[in-house]
Amino acid sequence: MNRKITEPWEVSQDKTKDGAVLFLRNWLSQQTGKEKDGDPERPLIEVVTEMIKNNNNEWWLGHHFGWGMSMRNLLRENGFGEQDLNIGNLDDYYIAWIEQACLGDGHHYHKLPA
């Protein structure tokens, strides 16, 4: 099932940082996508997990301004924004949260703010 990133979601997760990771895991699992043209569509969580594992330090660089902005807005629109979670900038969190969503709790390459 693919839904537009701008569509509202029913969010049952706690409005916490851990809830944001669970929300991302659920969202990525329900979407399909592909890394490049010509690739078959498959669950987006598989695509992103593969990207992370293939280039764990820089997997997000080519996607920060497009897809990354959409992911940050998705989080904000579903109650996981900076003010909701009492954090600074989502830019400092969303990459590690996506990594945790794909690789499992506590597993991420990018450091979270203290």
N, C-alpha and C positions, 0 to 999 in steps of 0.2 A: 504494500500500500504506500503510495507516494502522495504526500500532501505538501502543499506549498509551505515554504518556511515561514511565511507571514500568517498562516492560519493559526488561530488559537488552539491550544491543546488543553485537554483535561489533565491537570497536574495534581497528582495525589501525594507527591513527595513533600517531605518537610522542606520549608524554605530555609535551608541551611546549605553550607558548602557541600556536604555529603549528598544532600538532596539534589543539588545541581549536577553532580556526577551521575547519579542514578537517572535523572531526567535525560541527560545527554546519552547515556547508554540505551535507554528505552527509545529515544528519538532516532538515534543512529541505526538501531536494530530494525525500526519500522520503515526505513527509507531504502531506496535502491539508488545506485549510482555507478559510475565507472571513472577510472582515473584518467583515461584518454580516449579520444574518438576511436572507434573500432573495437574497443573492449566490450564484452558482454555486460549487461546490467547485472548487479548482484547486491546483496545487502551492503548498505553503505558502511556499516561498522566493519565489515571485512575489508573493504577498500581502504579505509582510513587506517585500520590496524596494520595492513600490509605496508602502507606508506610510512608509518611510524617505524616499523621494524626494519625497513630498507634504508632509512635515513633518519635515525632517531634524533639527531640534533637540529636538523633543518627541514624536516618534512613539511612544516607549516609555512615556510617563508614565501613560497609562490602562491599561497592561498590567503594570506593575512588580510589583504584589503578587500577581497571579494567575498569568498566563502567565510573567512574568519569574521568579517564584519556582520555577515548574516547570522552566524552562530552567536555572536555577542548580543545582537538584537533579539534573537530567539530567546536567549536566557533572560534578557531584560523584560520582554513581553510576557514571560511566564513566571514572573515573580522572583527571578534570580539575578536581579540587577544590583548595582553598587549600593544603592540606598537600602534595598531589601535585605541585603546580607551584611550591611555595615562594613563594606570594604572600600578600598581606593578605586582603582581602575580595573575593569574586567580584563583588559589586556594582560595584566599581571597574573591572571588566574586561568583563563579559558583554555590555554594550550595544555597545561598540566591536567586540567579537568578532562579534556578530551582524551588525553593519554590514559588517564585512570579509567575512563569509561571503556576504552578499547582493550587495555592491557590487564585490567583488574585493579581492585582497590589497593591503594598504596604504591602502585607501580606507575612511575612517570619519570621522564628524563629531565623535564624542566622544573626548576625549583619554584616553589610557592613562596610568597612573601611570609615573613615570620609573623 
